[in-house]
Amino acid sequence: MASKVKLVADSGSTKTEWCLMDGKERRTFFTQGMSPYFLTSLQIEELVRAELLPQLGDTMPDLVFYYGTGCGTEQNRKLVHKSLHGIWPHAKIEVNHDLMAAARALCGHNSGIASILGTGSNSCYYDGKEIVKNNPGLGFILGDEGSGAFLGKKVVQYYLYQTFDDEMRFRFEQKFNVTQADILESVYRQPLPNRYLASFTPFLAENRGHYMIENILEDGLNEFFFTHLYKYSESWTSPLHFTGSIAWHFRDILEELCQLYELQLGRILKNPMDGLAVYHEE
């Protein structure tokens, strides 16, 4: 009996990674991120048709497992499901939120605390099957502590408030060449301001060692621990797992914070797809 062709998607605010599994063969593709908070069902369908289908060629999946940012509500899951069903009407489609992707990728069938630190941030306690506890994610305006958008906002504030010393101001201006008016226009009037703010985080990675950069990173990630991870009683008895670009690039600070607070550090993955592929191969 032929094995079913599986398509697994992990969609964040910035990009979507797709893994096509046909027997033992895996192929990976990338498209734009697809948040149902910013895109309609038709726009998502058009994006997938334009960016993914040409890469898939004639391959048709039997099973589609979609994990995406913004899919924490039933309404948004239905919106995404409608889009994907319009493309693959004969496939069995499961739509879940990106936090479940992180939990399954990081914990597998074991219990633990799973956290996302990417463009946005989120966390949960996962019992090996279901997400049992989840602190509310309030988005980049009210929350997203420790995320790329949160840290990028701090970089912009340090620059605009003239908190940076002369050296950091010079480095910032050399790298970005933007005015205050440019920044305010992008944040308040242009689409996807969370992505825009997160685009400033490479500046942090490139300037490690400067005390102002270290302060932004340590304060931002510590705020994620204090605001979110401290709220789970299981944090003191279960491993803390992390995924996302911020978690990966600044994993040394996560290690230091876990040591400082005597918490057990688990896995740190740059992105969940490797863990998800293993989970869905079983």
C-alpha positions as CSV (number, residue, x, y, z in Angstrom):
1,M,0.0,0.0,0.0
2,A,1.4,3.4,-1.0
3,S,2.2,5.8,1.8
4,K,0.2,9.0,2.0
5,V,1.8,12.2,0.8
6,K,2.0,14.6,3.8
7,L,2.4,18.4,3.6
8,V,3.4,20.1,6.9
9,A,3.3,23.9,7.2
10,D,4.8,26.1,9.9
11,S,3.7,29.7,9.3
12,G,4.9,32.6,11.2
13,S,4.4,36.3,10.8
14,T,7.4,36.6,8.4
15,K,7.6,33.3,6.5
16,T,6.0,29.9,6.0
17,E,8.1,26.8,5.9
18,W,6.5,23.8,4.1
19,C,7.8,20.2,4.3
20,L,6.5,17.7,1.8
21,M,6.9,14.1,3.0
22,D,6.5,11.5,0.3
23,G,7.6,8.2,1.9
24,K,11.1,8.7,3.3
25,E,11.8,11.7,1.0
26,R,11.5,15.2,2.5
27,R,11.5,18.4,0.5
28,T,11.3,21.9,2.0
29,F,9.8,25.0,0.4
30,F,9.3,28.6,1.6
31,T,6.6,31.3,1.1
32,Q,5.6,34.5,2.8
33,G,4.0,34.3,6.3
34,M,0.2,34.1,6.3
35,S,-1.5,35.5,9.4
36,P,-5.3,35.4,9.2
37,Y,-5.3,38.6,11.2
38,F,-3.8,40.4,8.2
39,L,-4.9,38.4,5.2
40,T,-8.3,37.3,4.0
41,S,-9.2,33.7,3.0
42,L,-8.9,34.7,-0.7
43,Q,-5.6,36.4,-0.2
44,I,-4.1,33.3,1.6
45,E,-5.4,31.1,-1.2
46,E,-3.9,33.4,-3.9
47,L,-0.6,33.5,-2.0
48,V,-0.3,29.7,-1.8
49,R,-1.2,29.3,-5.4
50,A,1.3,31.9,-6.5
51,E,4.2,31.0,-4.3
52,L,3.9,27.3,-3.3
53,L,2.2,25.4,-6.1
54,P,4.8,26.2,-8.7
55,Q,7.4,24.7,-6.3
56,L,5.3,21.5,-5.7
57,G,4.7,20.8,-9.4
58,D,2.3,18.0,-10.0
59,T,2.6,16.6,-6.4
60,M,-0.8,16.5,-4.6
61,P,-0.8,16.0,-0.8
62,D,-3.2,13.5,0.8
63,L,-2.8,15.0,4.3
64,V,-2.1,18.7,5.1
65,F,-1.0,19.7,8.6
66,Y,-1.0,23.5,8.9
67,Y,0.3,25.3,11.9
68,G,0.1,29.1,11.9
69,T,0.4,32.3,13.8
70,G,-3.1,33.8,14.4
71,C,-4.8,30.4,14.4
72,G,-5.6,30.3,18.0
73,T,-9.2,31.1,17.4
74,E,-11.8,28.9,15.8
75,Q,-12.8,31.7,13.4
76,N,-9.2,32.1,12.1
77,R,-8.7,28.3,11.8
78,K,-11.8,28.1,9.7
79,L,-10.6,30.9,7.5
80,V,-7.3,29.2,6.8
81,H,-9.0,25.8,6.4
82,K,-11.3,27.3,3.7
83,S,-8.2,28.7,1.8
84,L,-6.4,25.4,1.9
85,H,-9.5,23.4,1.0
86,G,-10.0,25.6,-2.0
87,I,-6.5,24.4,-3.2
88,W,-6.6,20.8,-2.2
89,P,-10.3,19.8,-2.0
90,H,-9.6,16.1,-1.7
91,A,-7.0,16.3,1.0
92,K,-7.6,15.8,4.7
93,I,-6.6,19.2,6.3
94,E,-5.8,19.9,9.9
95,V,-5.3,23.6,10.9
96,N,-3.7,24.3,14.3
97,H,-1.9,27.3,15.9
98,D,1.8,27.8,15.9
99,L,2.0,27.1,19.6
100,M,0.9,23.5,19.0
101,A,3.6,23.3,16.4
102,A,6.2,24.4,19.0
103,A,4.8,22.0,21.6
104,R,4.8,18.9,19.3
105,A,8.2,19.8,17.8
106,L,9.9,20.5,21.1
107,C,8.2,18.0,23.4
108,G,7.0,15.2,21.1
109,H,4.9,13.0,23.3
110,N,6.4,14.2,26.6
111,S,5.3,17.0,28.9
112,G,7.1,20.4,29.1
113,I,7.0,24.1,28.7
114,A,7.2,25.2,25.1
115,S,8.0,28.7,24.1
116,I,8.1,30.6,20.8
117,L,10.6,33.5,20.5
118,G,10.5,34.7,16.9
119,T,8.9,37.7,15.4
120,G,6.3,37.3,18.1
121,S,6.3,35.3,21.4
122,N,4.1,32.8,23.1
123,S,4.4,30.0,25.6
124,C,2.4,27.0,27.0
125,Y,2.5,24.0,29.3
126,Y,2.0,20.8,27.1
127,D,1.2,17.5,28.8
128,G,2.4,15.3,25.9
129,K,-0.9,15.4,24.1
130,E,-2.6,18.8,24.6
131,I,-1.8,22.4,25.6
132,V,-3.1,22.5,29.1
133,K,-2.1,26.1,30.0
134,N,-1.3,29.1,28.0
135,N,-0.7,32.7,29.1
136,P,-2.6,35.1,26.7
137,G,-0.7,36.4,23.8
138,L,-1.5,40.1,23.5
139,G,0.4,40.8,20.2
140,F,3.2,43.2,19.5
141,I,1.5,46.3,20.8
142,L,0.5,45.1,24.2
143,G,2.7,42.1,24.7
144,D,5.1,39.8,22.8
145,E,7.8,40.2,25.5
146,G,11.1,38.8,24.3
147,S,10.1,38.6,20.7
148,G,11.8,40.1,17.7
149,A,9.2,42.9,17.5
150,F,9.6,43.6,21.2
151,L,13.5,43.7,21.0
152,G,13.4,45.7,17.7
153,K,11.1,48.2,19.3
154,K,13.7,48.7,22.0
155,V,16.4,49.3,19.5
156,V,14.3,51.9,17.8
157,Q,13.5,53.6,21.1
158,Y,17.1,53.7,22.1
159,Y,17.9,55.4,18.8
160,L,15.0,57.9,18.7
161,Y,15.2,58.8,22.4
162,Q,19.0,59.3,21.9
163,T,19.8,56.7,24.6
164,F,22.4,55.1,22.4
165,D,25.9,56.5,22.9
166,D,27.7,58.1,19.9
167,E,29.2,54.7,18.8
168,M,25.9,52.9,18.7
169,R,24.1,55.9,17.0
170,F,26.8,55.9,14.3
171,R,26.5,52.1,13.8
172,F,22.7,52.3,13.7
173,E,22.7,55.1,11.1
174,Q,25.3,53.3,9.0
175,K,23.2,50.2,8.9
176,F,19.7,51.5,8.5
177,N,19.9,55.0,7.0
178,V,16.4,55.9,8.2
179,T,14.9,59.1,9.7
180,Q,12.5,59.4,12.5
181,A,9.8,60.2,10.0
182,D,10.6,57.0,8.1
183,I,10.3,54.9,11.2
184,L,7.0,56.4,12.4
185,E,5.6,56.1,8.9
186,S,6.5,52.3,8.8
187,V,5.2,51.7,12.3
188,Y,1.9,53.6,12.3
189,R,0.9,53.8,8.6
190,Q,2.3,50.9,6.7
191,P,1.1,47.2,6.9
192,L,2.8,44.6,9.1
193,P,4.6,46.9,11.6
194,N,5.5,43.9,13.7
195,R,7.7,42.6,10.9
196,Y,9.2,46.0,10.4
197,L,10.2,46.3,14.1
198,A,11.6,42.8,14.1
199,S,13.8,43.7,11.2
200,F,16.0,45.8,13.6
201,T,17.0,42.7,15.7
202,P,20.0,41.7,13.5
203,F,21.5,44.9,14.8
204,L,21.5,43.3,18.2
205,A,23.3,40.2,17.0
206,E,25.9,42.2,15.1
207,N,26.8,44.3,18.2
208,R,27.0,41.8,20.9
209,G,29.3,42.8,23.7
210,H,28.3,46.4,23.9
211,Y,26.7,47.0,27.3
212,M,23.7,48.8,25.8
213,I,23.0,45.9,23.4
214,E,23.4,43.4,26.2
215,N,21.0,45.4,28.4
216,I,18.3,45.3,25.7
217,L,18.7,41.6,25.2
218,E,18.9,40.6,28.9
219,D,16.0,42.9,29.9
220,G,13.8,41.8,27.0
221,L,14.3,38.1,27.6
222,N,14.1,38.4,31.3
223,E,10.8,40.1,30.9
224,F,9.5,37.1,29.0
225,F,10.6,34.8,31.9
226,F,9.0,37.1,34.5
227,T,5.8,37.8,32.6
228,H,5.1,34.4,31.2
229,L,7.3,31.4,32.3
230,Y,7.0,32.4,36.0
231,K,3.2,32.0,35.7
232,Y,3.4,28.2,35.2
233,S,4.0,26.2,38.3
234,E,5.3,23.5,36.0
235,S,8.3,25.7,35.1
236,W,10.0,24.6,38.3
237,T,9.6,20.9,37.6
238,S,9.5,20.6,33.8
239,P,12.1,21.4,31.1
240,L,11.8,24.7,29.3
241,H,12.0,24.4,25.6
242,F,12.4,27.2,23.1
243,T,12.0,27.7,19.3
244,G,12.3,30.7,17.0
245,S,15.0,32.9,15.6
246,I,15.4,35.0,18.7
247,A,15.7,31.9,20.9
248,W,18.3,30.4,18.6
249,H,20.5,33.5,18.1
250,F,20.5,34.5,21.7
251,R,20.4,31.0,23.3
252,D,23.4,31.9,25.5
253,I,21.2,34.4,27.4
254,L,18.4,31.8,27.8
255,E,21.0,29.4,29.3
256,E,22.2,32.1,31.7
257,L,18.6,33.0,32.8
258,C,17.8,29.3,33.4
259,Q,20.9,28.9,35.5
260,L,20.2,32.1,37.4
261,Y,16.6,31.1,38.2
262,E,17.6,27.4,38.7
263,L,15.3,26.2,35.9
264,Q,15.8,23.2,33.7
265,L,16.7,24.1,30.1
266,G,15.4,21.7,27.4
267,R,15.7,21.9,23.6
268,I,16.4,25.1,21.6
269,L,15.4,24.8,18.0
270,K,15.9,27.5,15.4
271,N,12.5,26.5,13.9
272,P,10.0,23.7,14.7
273,M,10.0,21.9,11.3
274,D,12.6,19.2,12.0
275,G,10.7,18.2,15.2
276,L,7.3,18.5,13.4
277,A,8.5,16.2,10.5
278,V,9.6,13.6,13.0
279,Y,6.3,13.9,14.9
280,H,4.2,13.4,11.7
281,E,6.3,10.6,10.4
282,E,5.3,8.5,13.3
